[in-house]
């Protein structure tokens, strides 16, 4: 639902809006590119779901992350994001963050 609201209000795709307004400022390793796109440094998850041998879990993931989750990031980018939230660079100071 958040993705649809962002798109309707901004007139941009959810991915473009997040890249331009949330990740702007050096978050070069934070995105939601499709699973079949090469992303240098992106880790690969593994599973043994169903009792089978351990194998890459790419086939169990959504094709592309959405506003509901599934993106990827680095610790450094997440730290910048947390700082932007707590220093009111992303949200109005009247909005409380737990």
QUIRA-V480768 format. One record per backbone hydrogen bond with DSSP energy under -0.5 kcal/mol. CO is the residue of the C=O (numbers start at 1). NH is the residue of the N-H. E is the energy in kcal/mol with one decimal. If there is no record, write none. Layout:
CO;NH;E
CO;NH;E
//
This chain:
1;5;-2.3
2;6;-2.8
3;7;-2.2
4;8;-2.6
5;9;-2.7
6;10;-2.4
7;11;-2.1
13;17;-2.6
14;18;-2.4
15;19;-2.3
16;20;-2.5
17;21;-2.6
17;22;-0.5
18;22;-1.9
18;23;-2.7
23;27;-1.5
26;28;-2.6
27;30;-1.0
31;72;-2.3
34;37;-1.9
39;42;-2.3
45;57;-2.4
47;55;-2.5
48;51;-1.5
49;52;-0.8
55;47;-2.6
57;60;-2.3
57;61;-0.6
58;61;-0.9
63;35;-2.8
66;69;-1.7
69;66;-3.0
72;31;-1.7
74;78;-2.4
75;79;-2.3
76;80;-2.1
77;81;-2.3
78;82;-2.6
79;83;-2.3
80;84;-2.3
81;85;-2.1
82;86;-2.6
83;87;-2.0
84;89;-2.7
84;90;-1.1
85;88;-1.3
92;95;-2.2
94;96;-0.6
96;98;-0.5
//
